[in-house]
């Protein structure tokens, strides 16, 4: 029984017209899906490490075409899944966050991309994650290029504007973010798009009354923040807090929202932002998003794109089997990735096993001699 991962994989293969490039693409995808979390080119038994390195860093294949295939499939899959639902349209959640991909050393080919931020040195990605119920897809990312370039807030707004209107029109849209995106510009811009903004913030943030949020005794109330306005009028903001356990201690986290909500609803919706943290852990530790190990910018972009493509293929397989549910029923990503590899590239896997069998057989004969 085939899954909806098939059309995406075959469309991606068609990007590579030359058979050698197509085989390199398949070899890397096999590493991401079937390589037990070891997608480095040197670990491939189908193509040499140097050939895969050239595929990522030197060969002139159309990276933008592969990005278009990825986005078009996410778009069509979301539209198809949403059209099958009856009754009230589910809300669309756009979750933005910053993640750091640590990199040690100096690399001339990555000049302008490697920076220190929040005690991490490496490449820093602003990621947009789209959620509709059980359906969760990384939509796109931007690379923060250091001080003097676009801030993470502007990069997040750029990502939000790339979401097609066909997905947002006639549907309730929530934009969720942590305290790193609580700038007045971000809240104003999200509200101007017609979306509801739910963002974390610091406890000492000043209101127009020149009082910090921590000084208000009520758990939920309407406040006004400096520079947060719409069409010349100050935008009313609802704020509340939630208690989160961290390092065996309870910590109070403040939440801002551009819609009036009860404390329970605001806390419940605010916690949905943590879905993207689960994605980061899966993408890094199962699909090795952070181990790009490439010395050129195009190589890094291609590695990250292939890692996200592998994640998406496994997620589509999970949706097909009905196992990609909430965090209380989190799927076995290793099993899903292996299932996708067997479903899409069984002939390559069997070929590798035949090569390994022949190698062991030749070694056995050599030992007997």
Secondary structure per residue as TSV (DSSP state, phi and psi in degrees):
chain	resnum	aa	ss	phi	psi
A	1	X	-	360.0	119.8
A	2	X	-	-82.0	157.8
A	3	X	-	-115.8	175.2
A	4	X	T	-75.4	4.2
A	5	X	H	-74.7	-23.5
A	6	X	H	-58.3	-53.6
A	7	X	H	-58.8	-39.3
A	8	X	H	-65.0	-46.1
A	9	X	H	-63.5	-44.8
A	10	X	H	-70.3	-34.0
A	11	X	H	-65.7	-37.9
A	12	X	H	-66.1	-39.2
A	13	X	H	-63.2	-33.9
A	14	X	T	-69.3	-15.4
A	15	X	T	-63.6	-30.6
A	16	X	-	-100.7	99.6
A	17	X	-	-73.7	-36.6
A	18	X	S	-77.6	131.8
A	19	X	H	-57.1	-37.2
A	20	X	H	-66.2	-40.6
A	21	X	H	-66.7	-39.7
A	22	X	H	-64.0	-40.5
A	23	X	H	-66.6	-37.1
A	24	X	H	-64.1	-42.4
A	25	X	H	-60.1	-45.4
A	26	X	H	-66.0	-36.9
A	27	X	H	-63.8	-41.8
A	28	X	H	-68.6	-42.2
A	29	X	H	-62.8	-35.0
A	30	X	H	-65.6	-36.8
A	31	X	H	-64.5	-44.0
A	32	X	H	-64.5	-38.6
A	33	X	H	-92.4	-35.9
A	34	X	H	-119.9	7.5
A	35	X	S	-95.5	16.8
A	36	X	T	54.3	41.1
A	37	X	T	74.1	23.8
A	38	X	-	-127.3	75.8
A	39	X	-	-90.1	18.1
A	40	X	-	-70.1	140.6
A	41	X	G	-53.4	-33.4
A	42	X	G	-65.2	-18.4
A	43	X	G	-88.9	-4.3
A	44	X	-	-75.2	138.6
A	45	X	S	-106.0	-2.6
A	46	X	S	-94.0	-36.7
A	47	X	S	-135.1	155.0
A	48	X	-	-69.7	155.1
A	49	X	H	-60.9	-37.5
A	50	X	H	-67.3	-37.1
A	51	X	H	-66.0	-40.8
A	52	X	H	-71.2	-33.5
A	53	X	H	-64.2	-41.6
A	54	X	H	-65.8	-36.4
A	55	X	H	-60.1	-40.1
A	56	X	H	-80.1	-38.5
A	57	X	H	-104.7	-22.4
A	58	X	T	-122.3	-40.8
A	59	X	-	-68.1	143.4
A	60	X	-	-94.8	62.3
A	61	X	-	-92.4	161.0
A	62	X	-	-82.0	96.3
A	63	X	H	-66.6	-39.3
A	64	X	H	-63.2	-34.5
A	65	X	H	-64.2	-38.3
A	66	X	H	-68.4	-36.8
A	67	X	H	-63.3	-42.0
A	68	X	H	-63.1	-41.0
A	69	X	H	-60.0	-44.1
A	70	X	H	-60.5	-52.2
A	71	X	H	-66.6	-41.2
A	72	X	H	-63.3	-36.3
A	73	X	H	-71.5	-41.2
A	74	X	H	-59.5	-45.2
A	75	X	H	-60.1	-51.1
A	76	X	H	-66.7	-36.1
A	77	X	H	-65.9	-43.9
A	78	X	H	-62.1	-45.4
A	79	X	H	-61.7	-40.5
A	80	X	H	-66.4	-43.8
A	81	X	H	-67.3	-38.3
A	82	X	H	-72.7	-33.5
A	83	X	H	-69.3	-22.0
A	84	X	T	-80.5	-13.0
A	85	X	-	-86.4	139.5
A	86	X	-	-101.9	162.3
A	87	X	S	81.9	-151.2
A	88	X	S	-65.4	136.8
A	89	X	-	-67.9	133.0
A	90	X	-	-69.0	152.8
A	91	X	-	-71.3	148.5
A	92	X	E	-101.4	124.5
A	93	X	E	-106.3	122.8
A	94	X	E	-108.4	109.1
A	95	X	E	-106.9	124.1
A	96	X	E	-115.8	142.9
A	97	X	E	-160.2	164.9
A	98	X	E	-109.7	132.0
A	99	X	E	-130.3	147.6
A	100	X	E	-109.2	134.1
A	101	X	E	-107.8	100.4
A	102	X	E	-64.1	141.6
A	103	X	-	-146.0	123.3
A	104	X	-	-96.6	142.2
A	105	X	S	100.5	-178.9
A	106	X	-	-116.0	136.1
A	107	X	-	-135.2	114.7
A	108	X	G	-62.5	-34.4
A	109	X	G	-69.6	-15.9
A	110	X	G	-108.4	22.9
A	111	X	T	-57.3	129.5
A	112	X	T	93.0	-10.5
A	113	X	T	-106.4	-21.9
A	114	X	-	-96.6	119.1
A	115	X	E	-145.7	160.3
A	116	X	E	-93.5	131.9
A	117	X	E	-154.7	128.4
A	118	X	T	52.0	45.7
A	119	X	T	68.0	16.5
A	120	X	E	-122.1	137.1
A	121	X	E	-115.6	124.7
A	122	X	E	160.1	-148.7
A	123	X	E	-96.5	131.6
A	124	X	E	-113.6	123.0
A	125	X	E	-109.1	135.7
A	126	X	E	-99.1	120.5
A	127	X	E	-116.8	139.3
A	128	X	E	-107.7	123.9
A	129	X	E	-118.7	123.9
A	130	X	E	-103.2	129.7
A	131	X	E	-128.8	133.0
A	132	X	E	-136.2	97.9
A	133	X	T	63.2	-123.0
A	134	X	T	-81.3	-10.4
A	135	X	E	-89.4	116.9
A	136	X	E	-134.4	120.9
A	137	X	E	-135.5	130.3
A	138	X	E	-69.2	121.5
A	139	X	E	-86.8	-49.5
A	140	X	E	-166.3	174.3
A	141	X	E	-148.0	160.0
A	142	X	E	-129.8	148.9
A	143	X	E	-100.3	125.6
A	144	X	E	-76.8	127.3
A	145	X	-	-105.6	22.0
A	146	X	-	94.9	177.5
A	147	X	T	-62.2	141.9
A	148	X	T	92.7	-13.5
A	149	X	S	-101.2	-172.1
A	150	X	-	-59.3	136.0
A	151	X	-	-72.8	166.4
A	152	X	H	-63.3	-29.8
A	153	X	H	-64.6	-47.0
A	154	X	H	-66.2	-36.5
A	155	X	H	-65.2	-39.8
A	156	X	H	-64.2	-41.1
A	157	X	H	-64.5	-38.1
A	158	X	H	-60.3	-41.5
A	159	X	H	-65.5	-41.4
A	160	X	H	-63.2	-36.3
A	161	X	H	-72.2	-14.1
A	162	X	T	-81.7	-8.9
A	163	X	S	-71.6	127.3
A	164	X	-	-61.8	144.3
A	165	X	H	-63.6	-26.8
A	166	X	H	-64.1	-21.7
A	167	X	H	-88.7	-24.5
A	168	X	H	-102.3	-25.2
A	169	X	T	-67.1	134.9
A	170	X	T	70.7	16.0
A	171	X	S	-136.1	144.9
A	172	X	-	-73.3	127.8
A	173	X	E	-120.3	126.1
A	174	X	E	-111.2	129.5
A	175	X	E	-105.7	118.9
A	176	X	E	-114.5	136.6
A	177	X	E	-155.6	163.4
A	178	X	-	-92.9	-171.1
A	179	X	G	-66.0	-13.7
A	180	X	G	-73.1	-8.0
A	181	X	G	-122.7	27.7
A	182	X	-	-90.3	16.7
A	183	X	-	-63.5	150.0
A	184	X	H	-59.1	-37.0
A	185	X	H	-60.0	-42.0
A	186	X	H	-64.8	-46.7
A	187	X	H	-63.9	-44.1
A	188	X	H	-61.6	-46.0
A	189	X	H	-67.2	-40.7
A	190	X	H	-64.4	-42.3
A	191	X	H	-64.3	-37.8
A	192	X	H	-65.8	-25.5
A	193	X	T	-76.7	-7.1
A	194	X	T	87.9	13.5
A	195	X	-	-102.4	158.5
A	196	X	E	-90.1	127.8
A	197	X	E	-102.7	125.5
A	198	X	E	-125.4	114.1
A	199	X	E	-140.2	142.4
A	200	X	E	-74.7	163.0
A	201	X	E	-155.4	172.2
A	202	X	-	-87.9	155.8
A	203	X	T	-72.8	-21.9
A	204	X	T	-95.7	15.1
A	205	X	-	-67.5	134.8
A	206	X	B	-87.3	139.4
A	207	X	B	-93.0	179.7
A	208	X	T	-66.8	-16.3
A	209	X	T	-83.5	2.8
A	210	X	S	61.7	38.2
A	211	X	-	-124.6	139.7
A	212	X	B	-71.6	155.0
A	213	X	G	-60.4	-33.3
A	214	X	G	-65.9	-14.2
A	215	X	G	-86.5	-9.0
A	216	X	-	-84.5	127.4
A	217	X	-	-79.4	-19.7
A	218	X	S	-88.4	144.1
A	219	X	S	-70.8	-34.0
A	220	X	S	-136.1	131.1
A	221	X	E	-161.3	164.6
A	222	X	E	-91.2	130.5
A	223	X	E	-129.5	175.5
A	224	X	-	-131.2	138.6
A	225	X	B	-113.4	145.8
A	226	X	T	-58.8	137.4
A	227	X	T	70.0	3.3
A	228	X	-	-98.4	95.6
A	229	X	E	-140.0	165.7
A	230	X	E	-143.4	122.2
A	231	X	T	55.4	42.2
A	232	X	T	81.7	-4.7
A	233	X	E	-112.8	144.9
A	234	X	E	-64.2	134.9
A	235	X	-	-88.5	121.2
A	236	X	-	-68.7	135.3
A	237	X	E	-121.7	133.2
A	238	X	E	-94.0	133.7
A	239	X	E	-129.7	151.8
A	240	X	E	-153.7	-170.0
A	241	X	E	-146.4	159.9
A	242	X	E	-130.8	155.3
A	243	X	E	-100.8	125.5
A	244	X	E	-121.4	138.8
A	245	X	E	-88.0	124.2
A	246	X	E	-141.9	124.1
A	247	X	T	55.0	47.4
A	248	X	T	61.7	22.3
A	249	X	E	-138.2	149.5
A	250	X	E	-90.5	131.7
A	251	X	E	-123.0	135.3
A	252	X	E	-87.9	125.6
A	253	X	E	-115.4	130.7
A	254	X	E	-93.9	144.9
A	255	X	E	-130.2	136.7
A	256	X	E	-111.2	145.5
A	257	X	E	-145.7	140.6
A	258	X	S	-87.6	8.3
A	259	X	S	-126.8	144.0
A	260	X	-	-72.9	117.5
A	261	X	-	-133.4	157.3
A	262	X	-	-72.3	161.1
A	263	X	H	-57.6	-39.5
A	264	X	H	-65.8	-45.2
A	265	X	H	-67.8	-39.1
A	266	X	H	-66.1	-40.7
A	267	X	H	-65.7	-40.9
A	268	X	H	-64.9	-44.3
A	269	X	H	-71.6	-38.6
A	270	X	H	-61.4	-33.5
A	271	X	G	-72.7	-15.1
A	272	X	G	-64.6	-19.4
A	273	X	G	-59.4	-24.4
A	274	X	G	-71.2	-8.1
A	275	X	H	-59.0	-36.8
A	276	X	H	-70.1	-26.2
A	277	X	H	-66.7	-38.3
A	278	X	H	-63.2	-38.3
A	279	X	H	-63.7	-43.6
A	280	X	H	-59.6	-43.2
A	281	X	H	-63.8	-42.7
A	282	X	H	-66.9	-46.0
A	283	X	H	-64.0	-34.4
A	284	X	H	-81.5	-48.6
A	285	X	H	-89.2	-18.5
A	286	X	T	-104.8	-39.9
A	287	X	T	-111.8	11.2
A	288	X	-	52.0	45.4
A	289	X	T	-59.3	-32.4
A	290	X	T	-89.1	-6.2
A	291	X	-	-105.2	57.4
A	292	X	-	-72.4	-34.3
A	293	X	-	49.9	39.0
A	294	X	-	-118.0	148.5
A	295	X	S	-101.4	1.3
A	296	X	S	-124.7	157.6
A	297	X	H	-66.6	-41.2
A	298	X	H	-65.8	-35.2
A	299	X	H	-64.7	-41.0
A	300	X	H	-64.4	-46.8
A	301	X	H	-59.0	-44.6
A	302	X	H	-66.9	-40.4
A	303	X	H	-62.3	-45.4
A	304	X	H	-62.9	-41.1
A	305	X	H	-62.7	-44.0
A	306	X	H	-67.0	-35.5
A	307	X	H	-63.1	-45.0
A	308	X	H	-66.9	-34.9
A	309	X	H	-64.1	-41.8
A	310	X	H	-63.4	-42.2
A	311	X	H	-59.8	-44.8
A	312	X	H	-64.1	-40.7
A	313	X	H	-61.0	-42.9
A	314	X	H	-67.2	-38.5
A	315	X	H	-66.1	-41.0
A	316	X	H	-62.5	-37.6
A	317	X	H	-63.5	-41.5
A	318	X	H	-64.0	-40.1
A	319	X	H	-63.1	-39.4
A	320	X	H	-63.5	-37.3
A	321	X	H	-87.9	-7.3
A	322	X	T	75.1	25.9
A	323	X	-	-109.0	-7.6
A	324	X	-	-89.7	79.5
A	325	X	-	-104.7	-157.9
A	326	X	-	-68.4	175.3
A	327	X	G	-62.5	-22.6
A	328	X	G	-71.2	-17.1
A	329	X	G	-133.1	56.2
A	330	X	-	-71.3	135.0
A	331	X	-	-74.0	165.6
A	332	X	-	-84.6	100.7
A	333	X	H	-67.2	-31.4
A	334	X	H	-64.2	-41.7
A	335	X	H	-66.5	-41.8
A	336	X	H	-63.3	-44.5
A	337	X	H	-62.5	-40.8
A	338	X	H	-66.5	-39.1
A	339	X	H	-59.8	-44.1
A	340	X	H	-63.8	-42.6
A	341	X	H	-61.4	-43.0
A	342	X	H	-67.6	-34.5
A	343	X	H	-72.1	-38.9
A	344	X	H	-98.7	-30.4
A	345	X	H	-132.5	38.1
A	346	X	H	-59.4	-38.0
A	347	X	H	-63.5	-34.7
A	348	X	H	-72.1	-38.0
A	349	X	H	-65.4	-44.0
A	350	X	H	-64.6	-36.9
A	351	X	H	-63.7	-39.6
A	352	X	H	-65.0	-40.6
A	353	X	H	-64.8	-37.3
A	354	X	H	-64.6	-41.7
A	355	X	H	-63.4	-41.6
A	356	X	H	-66.4	-39.4
A	357	X	H	-63.4	-42.8
A	358	X	H	-64.6	-38.9
A	359	X	H	-63.1	-44.9
A	360	X	H	-66.8	-35.6
A	361	X	H	-65.1	-44.2
A	362	X	H	-63.6	-36.6
A	363	X	H	-68.0	-38.2
A	364	X	H	-63.0	-42.5
A	365	X	H	-63.2	-41.2
A	366	X	H	-62.9	-37.3
A	367	X	H	-68.8	-36.0
A	368	X	H	-69.0	-29.6
A	369	X	-	-72.3	360.0
